[in-house]
Amino acid sequence: MAAATAVVVRQGNDQFRGLFSDTWSVTCTLDAGSLVDGAGETETIAVPGVVLGDIVLGFSFGVDKAAVVCHAYVSAANVVTLRLQNESGGTVDLASTTVKVVVGRLV
């Protein structure tokens, strides 16, 4: 398991007033390992203030994920987890990239 680096977090609910009591906009650098077909990897991002029950509204990678399936979720207090699973039929080594994640806490 690896951890994301160069993490920048912006906390505030100004764009979603009435729906979310708080939101986090996260930008980080991620350098996932090489994955053979069918293999997966779990990456973590330290996000101060998130708790279990908060929702990952969306995420994006700055590179083509090349048939790597990704899921993002709050896995513990202060931690967002990205699960990467290679379903391409071959080995994939994603380049180091910027990942953006948006997390919300429902009212």
C-alpha positions, 0 to 999 in steps of 0.5 A: 500500500502506498500513500499519496504525496503533495496533498493539498486540501481545501475545506468548505461548503460554499458551493453546496449550501443546504445539501452538504454541511462540509466539502473537501477539495483534494489535489495530490500526486500519486505514483501507483505501482505497475499492475499485472492483469487482475492485480489491484493496489490500494492507495491512501490520501490523508484528508484532515476532517473526513469521517466514515459516512462522508461521500466521495463525490468524484475523482479524476486522474491526470493520465489515461487510466488504461482500463484500470478500474478505480474506486474512491471512498472514505475508509477511516477518519482523515483517510480517503482510499483509492482502490486501483484494479487492472482489468486491461488484459496486460500489465499497466504502469500508470505514470505519476499524476495529479489526482483530484478528489471531492468529498462531501458530508451530507447535512 
